[in-house]
Amino acid sequence: MFMLAPPLLALPFPSIDPVLIELGPFAIRWYALAYIGGLLFGWWMAKRLCARPALWGGRSPIQPEEFDDAVVWIAVGVILGGRIGYVLFYNLPFYTANPWEALTLWHGGMAFHGGFLGSILAMYLFCRRRGLPFVSMLDIAASVVPVGLFLGRLANFVNGELWGRPTDVAWAFVFPHGGPEPRHPSQLYEAGLEGLAIFIILQIVIRAGALARPGTVAGMFVFLYGCARIFVEFFREPDAQLGYLLGGWLTMGMLLSLPMLAVGSWLVWRARRRPALAASAT
């Protein structure tokens, strides 16, 4: 009996230049366009949700023009939080020795969990200043975040960064800076799970009336993202400067995602125990 050897071939990595347009010292990168595209599409879609009373069981507690003003706060929270989170969680010794490098956003280095916390803080401050319901604002933002995650992970793939662990699966890629081994395209796994799958699930529950119970959509997003990220971390190569934690299997991405399971579950449980918006208004 003959045994089949593992496949020796890998898919060719697409030669897409990470820089779309370069004008002298200025460069427009796909990664930056992913952030911009995610914010613009999320802004447009969130306003549509605010303008559809039927999804809320009555008048939306946040009007489209109010969300217009919130977008700037959210964008600042995402960028500052994402950068600070990367500095603190993923490469603190380097930035402690080179503090000015923390300002060089064009060199890369953003952390989702930091951007997530930064955007929540920004929305809280905005809602407190305007007297708007914070939890409903979270629901609106959570419903569109997967779009940005989808575009961002595709940009990670184009950049040839955040690649997966070595594998012999038929759809493996040899990444330009990932060594000679074929690797999981973990960026595409994340785009499919954190982006596309969660987006579809949230749109289904929104149309089933989830926005009428504040906290349901936000809780589902937080819980589902935590599950998706922990799952993909089993295929994603840990950051070189961190490696594996606690016995050689836990990663920083897993560690930061574990609390999301508890927080997301609590938000959904809390939302289900409270009356719906229409019932509250009567």
Helices and strands as residue ranges (DSSP letters): E 19-23, E 26-29, H 30-50, G 53-55, H 64-90, H 92-97, G 99-103, G 105-107, H 112-130, H 134-159, H 186-190, I 191-197, H 198-207, G 210-212, H 216-233, H 252-273, H 277-281
